[in-house]
Amino acid sequence: MKTLGHWLTSPWRRSAVAAVAGALPVLAFPAPSLWWCAYVALVPWLLLLRTAPTGKRAAYDGWCGGFGFMLAMHHWLLPSLHVFTIVLAALLGVLWAPWGWLVRRLLGGLPSPGQVAVALLVLPSGWLAAELVRSWQGLGGPWGMLGSSQWQVEPALRLASVGGVWLLSCLLVAVNVAVAVLVAVRRARVPAVASLVATAAAACAAWAFSPRPAVDGQVRIAVVQPGVIAGPDSRFAREEQLTRRLAGQDVDLIVWGESSVGFDLGDRPDLARRLADLSRATGADILVNVDARRSDTPGIYKSSVLVGPEGLTGERYDKMRLVPFGEYIPARSLLGWVTSVGKAAGEDRRRGSQPIVMNIGDDLRVGPLVCFETAFPDMTRHLTREGVDVLIGQSSTSTFQNSWAPEQHASLAALRAAETGRPMVHSTLTGVSAVYGPGGQRIGSWLGTDASAARIHEIPLAHGTTPYVRYGDWTVHAAMLILALWAAGECARGLRLRRSAPEPRVPPARTDHGSPARPGR
């Protein structure tokens, strides 16, 4: 142990270890999908942070670990953004610098059981603060939140219906802190064990008592995934061919992926007629996604467009939250140079103004989202409160076909379904396409990145309100309150120590004559 401590005295070695330790949680996400390691993956990072020689060094180790986490989570962006991916990871990694300082402040040295009890509340709250800031759309959105690694764990999905993915992140960090204390701080093992027991009890209580969606119907929705096909005309032809195979199969809705139509349907009435013919042949409305310059307004939009037997129905949703650098350049006048080193957006897409609930027939209401909008819990929560029956995500991860991105993206829909108690369809151009029931459970198998097919899913419908839909991000609010109370307590403690400290003794001033009592004599 002393040898390891001596080896870590090198700042460069310590920084490298912090970056590797910060990257470990990524193994819990798809594609590795080692979901169980999320419960211990933060432990090496925590142990390193608590042994930092100074608070400043702990903050730096937090930054390095955050850099490692962000770079590992988004490494598949390297072919598109090249060196700028590293710059972005370094900028986002700064969000974990305060968390690193907090870890040392609360767990450094030989913390008392009371300090450990406080750490079990404050450190998960500090982690949530970092996730909250980076979940802002302009910083890339809530992709890779720690809690989303549990997308296939049924008890975790039940907890998501109570407090969203935020609650899962909070509990995972608390478990990691407890394990780190069990490893490194023997005299504080009681509160650590108590934390593990409390987490298990919370999971059991949520499993037993949280409201379950009441299944009260079923709908047949088909997903059309053409696969990797060059050119918008060839892609449309393949989608048309796959869709015709659905004729006579009693489908209620057919969903194509993001950018499935590369032309504005107002400018291409021939394509609109072909889609209407498909709708008549299959007996179902078709939800396509148009990525094109609009004829009725300036600019390029990504829009979910509903087509029925008579043609365009007028139901249209324009994507509201665009992918930074992929669909627009933040502060283009300052960062426009990114287009010269990677595949960043040459022209900014235009944003939609509001979410839309579409009516399919007389008794089905769907809420479309486009691409990484499925990462945002607030968007699916809003659509659920507006009365949707099915959530739909239209996506395309073609650029990142041979990476972890398609599976990571497909897994997000499971969390959104569990949070809202509504089934969710994730339809893509090139995979992975997936469907989840109202509890987040997988419906059927995934359409992988090697598939070119149309698949029908019988999806259970459920109604009722989950605690998360009703109360929203209460976990985040509680975490911010805990941080505020802890900070106020630290300030009050500092003031008390300052007031109770004895004043330094000041020797009496002496005059030129050397008599302090009788100056001038």
Disulfide bonds with the S-S distance in Angstrom:
none
